[in-house]
Amino acid sequence: MPERRPPLEGDFAFLPERERHIAGYIEALSDGSAVDTKSLAKNLPLYGQTAVGSALKALSVAGHLRRVRELRGEGDQVRWVTRTYWSRNAHDNEWWNAFLAAEAVSVPEPVPVTVPVPVPVSVPEQRTAEPQQEPRPEADGDRRPSRAFMALARLGRTDARLALSAADCAELEQLAAEWFERGVGAEYLTSALAAGLPDAIGSPFGFVRRRLRDKLPPRLPAPAAGSASEAPLRRMLAECTECRTPGRPEAFRDGLCRPCREPGTGTGPAD
């Protein structure tokens, strides 16, 4: 939560009853508590997930809430995590953009110093070297599928509306590989492709191809020389409160992407 002040009797008085009730519940939560739609609906029996989702959108528009995705970890061990920032005081878009920009700054963590332990040296038993066999060329059928191919193949497990054939995955593989080249992982790609799906999808191949092109994340600048191994990787993208589409914070208004803010404009990149 960006700031704390003593609660006042009139807090959230301007909000409708449902939003006021949910805002009061969120305000009482401790930092790190789950504030996603499903968790809130589970703990607030008066409202279902649809009602909670609408209330969160209203609270975002009112300036109390913003959602982001942060890439956390070091080296190859990185993953995207979703965080919700909450403020009892309502703030405008400029304030939130400045706040999120400050939060996106990575603070280097101290690297633990390890003292190498000497390992006893043993002399191996001398044996006659055996002739080595020439390695056999790897057959096409034995090749391990790429990360991009596997991420596309698993889309149907996430949502049956996005089920792709092996041929579809092979044709879309290069488009998906471009996402990985920009530093995102399989979890992020799946979440972006499966967010805000229509009720029916006539052509999963065409739908996924369009989203792979339209939602391609921005290419972030390379870290300064000498800092890649010293500081943990941490990148931040804003997330639409309604459809959870990721993008640059300044591309959102009131915590919403353009299609959710202006229904009827169609699906487009948030950045």
C-alpha positions as CSV (number, residue, x, y, z in Angstrom):
1,M,0.0,0.0,0.0
2,P,1.5,3.3,-1.1
3,E,0.8,5.3,2.1
4,R,-0.8,4.9,5.5
5,R,-2.7,7.3,7.6
6,P,-5.2,6.9,10.5
7,P,-8.6,5.8,9.2
8,L,-11.4,8.4,9.1
9,E,-15.1,7.9,9.5
10,G,-15.8,9.3,6.1
11,D,-13.4,7.0,4.2
12,F,-15.0,5.7,0.9
13,A,-18.2,7.6,1.7
14,F,-18.5,8.8,-1.8
15,L,-18.5,5.2,-3.2
16,P,-21.6,3.1,-3.9
17,E,-22.4,0.6,-1.2
18,R,-20.9,-2.4,-2.9
19,E,-17.6,-0.7,-3.7
20,R,-17.5,0.9,-0.2
21,H,-17.9,-2.5,1.4
22,I,-15.2,-4.1,-0.7
23,A,-12.9,-1.1,-0.3
24,G,-13.2,-1.4,3.5
25,Y,-12.4,-5.0,3.4
26,I,-9.3,-4.5,1.2
27,E,-8.2,-1.6,3.5
28,A,-8.2,-3.9,6.5
29,L,-6.0,-6.6,4.8
30,S,-2.3,-6.8,5.7
31,D,0.3,-6.2,3.0
32,G,0.9,-9.2,0.8
33,S,-2.7,-10.5,1.1
34,A,-4.4,-11.8,-2.1
35,V,-6.6,-9.2,-3.7
36,D,-7.6,-11.0,-6.9
37,T,-11.2,-11.4,-7.9
38,K,-11.5,-15.1,-7.0
39,S,-9.9,-14.7,-3.5
40,L,-12.1,-11.7,-2.6
41,A,-15.3,-13.4,-3.8
42,K,-14.4,-16.4,-1.6
43,N,-14.0,-14.2,1.5
44,L,-17.0,-11.9,0.7
45,P,-20.1,-14.1,0.5
46,L,-22.3,-11.2,-0.4
47,Y,-20.8,-10.9,-3.8
48,G,-19.8,-13.3,-6.6
49,Q,-16.8,-13.0,-8.8
50,T,-18.6,-10.9,-11.5
51,A,-19.7,-8.4,-8.9
52,V,-16.3,-8.2,-7.3
53,G,-14.6,-7.8,-10.7
54,S,-17.0,-4.8,-11.5
55,A,-16.2,-3.3,-8.1
56,L,-12.5,-3.6,-8.6
57,K,-12.8,-1.9,-11.9
58,A,-14.8,1.0,-10.3
59,L,-12.2,1.3,-7.5
60,S,-9.4,1.4,-10.2
61,V,-11.3,4.2,-12.0
62,A,-11.8,6.0,-8.7
63,G,-8.0,6.0,-8.2
64,H,-7.7,3.6,-5.3
65,L,-6.1,0.6,-7.0
66,R,-3.6,-0.4,-9.7
67,R,-2.3,-3.8,-10.8
68,V,1.1,-4.6,-12.1
69,R,3.2,-7.6,-13.2
70,E,6.8,-7.8,-12.1
71,L,9.5,-10.1,-13.5
72,R,11.4,-11.4,-10.5
73,G,14.5,-13.6,-10.2
74,E,18.0,-14.0,-11.3
75,G,19.6,-15.6,-14.4
76,D,17.4,-18.3,-15.8
77,Q,15.3,-18.5,-12.7
78,V,12.8,-15.7,-13.4
79,R,9.0,-15.6,-13.3
80,W,6.2,-13.0,-13.5
81,V,4.3,-12.2,-10.4
82,T,1.1,-10.1,-10.1
83,R,0.9,-7.4,-7.5
84,T,-2.0,-5.1,-6.5
85,Y,-1.2,-1.7,-5.1
86,W,-3.9,-0.2,-2.9
87,S,-4.4,3.4,-1.6
88,R,-7.0,4.6,0.8
89,N,-6.6,8.0,-0.7
90,A,-7.8,8.3,-4.3
91,H,-5.1,9.5,-6.8
92,D,-5.0,10.5,-10.4
93,N,-3.2,8.8,-13.3
94,E,-0.2,11.1,-13.1
95,W,0.4,10.2,-9.4
96,W,0.0,6.5,-10.0
97,N,2.4,6.6,-13.0
98,A,5.0,8.4,-10.9
99,F,4.6,5.9,-8.1
100,L,4.9,2.9,-10.3
101,A,7.9,4.3,-12.1
102,A,9.6,4.7,-8.7
103,E,8.6,1.1,-7.7
104,A,10.1,-0.2,-11.0
105,V,13.6,0.9,-10.0
106,S,15.6,-2.2,-9.0
107,V,17.7,-2.0,-5.9
108,P,20.8,-4.3,-6.2
109,E,20.8,-7.0,-3.5
110,P,24.2,-7.8,-1.9
111,V,25.8,-10.9,-3.4
112,P,26.7,-13.4,-0.7
113,V,30.5,-14.1,-0.5
114,T,31.3,-17.8,-0.5
115,V,34.7,-19.1,0.5
116,P,35.7,-22.1,-1.7
117,V,36.4,-25.2,0.3
118,P,39.5,-27.1,-1.0
119,V,38.6,-30.5,-2.4
120,P,41.0,-33.4,-1.9
121,V,42.7,-34.4,-5.2
122,S,42.6,-38.1,-6.0
123,V,44.6,-39.7,-8.7
124,P,42.4,-41.8,-11.0
125,E,43.3,-45.4,-11.8
126,Q,45.1,-45.6,-15.1
127,R,43.1,-47.5,-17.7
128,T,43.5,-48.2,-21.3
129,A,41.4,-45.7,-23.2
130,E,38.6,-47.3,-25.2
131,P,37.9,-46.1,-28.7
132,Q,35.1,-43.6,-28.8
133,Q,32.1,-44.1,-31.1
134,E,31.1,-41.4,-33.5
135,P,27.9,-39.7,-32.3
136,R,24.9,-40.5,-34.4
137,P,23.1,-37.6,-36.0
138,E,20.0,-36.7,-34.1
139,A,16.8,-37.7,-35.9
140,D,14.2,-35.0,-36.5
141,G,11.7,-36.9,-34.4
142,D,14.1,-36.9,-31.4
143,R,14.5,-33.2,-31.2
144,R,13.2,-31.6,-28.1
145,P,10.4,-29.0,-28.7
146,S,11.4,-25.4,-28.1
147,R,10.0,-23.3,-25.3
148,A,7.8,-21.4,-27.8
149,F,6.4,-24.6,-29.2
150,M,5.6,-26.0,-25.8
151,A,3.9,-22.8,-24.6
152,L,1.7,-22.8,-27.6
153,A,0.9,-26.5,-27.3
154,R,-0.2,-26.0,-23.7
155,L,-2.6,-23.1,-24.5
156,G,-5.4,-25.6,-25.0
157,R,-4.8,-27.0,-21.5
158,T,-5.3,-23.5,-20.1
159,D,-8.5,-22.8,-22.1
160,A,-10.0,-25.2,-24.6
161,R,-11.0,-22.2,-26.9
162,L,-7.2,-21.8,-27.7
163,A,-6.5,-25.5,-28.5
164,L,-3.9,-25.6,-31.4
165,S,-2.8,-28.5,-33.5
166,A,0.8,-29.6,-33.9
167,A,0.9,-27.9,-37.3
168,D,-0.5,-24.7,-35.9
169,C,2.1,-24.7,-33.1
170,A,4.9,-25.2,-35.6
171,E,3.7,-22.3,-37.8
172,L,3.3,-19.9,-34.9
173,E,6.5,-21.0,-33.1
174,Q,8.6,-18.2,-34.5
175,L,6.1,-15.5,-33.5
176,A,6.1,-16.9,-29.9
177,A,9.9,-17.1,-29.9
178,E,10.0,-13.4,-30.4
179,W,8.3,-13.0,-27.0
180,F,10.9,-15.1,-25.2
181,E,13.7,-13.0,-27.0
182,R,12.2,-10.0,-25.2
183,G,12.7,-11.4,-21.8
184,V,9.2,-12.8,-21.0
185,G,8.5,-16.4,-19.9
186,A,5.9,-19.0,-20.8
187,E,3.6,-18.0,-17.9
188,Y,3.6,-14.4,-19.0
189,L,2.9,-15.4,-22.7
190,T,0.1,-17.7,-21.7
191,S,-1.5,-15.1,-19.5
192,A,-1.4,-12.4,-22.2
193,L,-2.8,-14.7,-24.9
194,A,-5.6,-16.1,-22.7
195,A,-6.7,-12.8,-21.1
196,G,-10.2,-11.5,-21.9
197,L,-11.2,-14.2,-24.3
198,P,-14.5,-13.8,-26.3
199,D,-17.3,-16.4,-25.6
200,A,-16.6,-18.2,-28.9
201,I,-13.4,-18.4,-31.0
202,G,-14.0,-19.6,-34.6
203,S,-10.3,-20.0,-35.5
204,P,-7.9,-20.5,-32.6
205,F,-5.0,-20.4,-35.0
206,G,-6.0,-17.0,-36.4
207,F,-6.9,-15.6,-33.0
208,V,-3.6,-16.6,-31.4
209,R,-1.6,-15.4,-34.4
210,R,-3.2,-11.9,-34.1
211,R,-2.6,-11.7,-30.4
212,L,1.0,-12.8,-30.8
213,R,1.5,-9.9,-33.1
214,D,-0.7,-7.3,-31.5
215,K,0.4,-7.9,-27.9
216,L,4.1,-8.3,-28.5
217,P,5.8,-6.8,-25.4
218,P,8.2,-3.9,-25.7
219,R,11.9,-4.7,-26.0
220,L,13.5,-3.5,-22.8
221,P,16.9,-1.8,-22.8
222,A,19.9,-4.1,-22.0
223,P,21.3,-3.6,-18.5
224,A,24.5,-1.5,-18.1
225,A,27.7,-3.4,-18.5
226,G,28.8,-5.2,-15.4
227,S,25.5,-5.0,-13.7
228,A,23.7,-8.0,-15.1
229,S,25.3,-10.4,-12.7
230,E,25.2,-8.0,-9.7
231,A,21.5,-7.0,-9.6
232,P,18.4,-9.2,-9.5
233,L,16.2,-9.0,-12.6
234,R,13.1,-7.0,-11.9
235,R,10.9,-5.5,-14.6
236,M,7.4,-4.1,-14.3
237,L,4.4,-3.8,-16.6
238,A,1.0,-2.4,-15.6
239,E,-2.0,-4.8,-15.9
240,C,-5.5,-3.9,-16.9
241,T,-7.7,-4.2,-13.9
242,E,-10.5,-5.7,-16.0
243,C,-9.0,-8.0,-18.6
244,R,-5.5,-8.3,-17.1
245,T,-3.8,-7.3,-20.4
246,P,-0.2,-6.1,-19.7
247,G,1.4,-3.0,-21.0
248,R,3.4,0.2,-20.1
249,P,1.9,2.1,-17.2
250,E,1.5,5.3,-19.2
251,A,-0.6,3.4,-21.8
252,F,-3.4,2.9,-19.3
253,R,-5.9,5.4,-17.9
254,D,-7.7,4.7,-14.6
255,G,-5.9,1.3,-14.6
256,L,-7.7,0.2,-17.8
257,C,-6.5,-0.6,-21.3
258,R,-8.1,1.2,-24.2
259,P,-10.5,-1.6,-25.2
260,C,-11.9,-1.9,-21.7
261,R,-12.0,1.8,-21.2
262,E,-13.7,2.4,-24.6
263,P,-15.8,-0.7,-25.4
264,G,-16.2,-1.3,-29.1
265,T,-12.7,-0.2,-30.1
266,G,-11.5,-3.8,-30.5
267,T,-8.6,-5.7,-29.1
268,G,-5.3,-3.9,-29.4
269,P,-1.9,-3.7,-27.7
270,A,-1.8,-2.0,-24.4
271,D,1.4,-0.3,-25.2
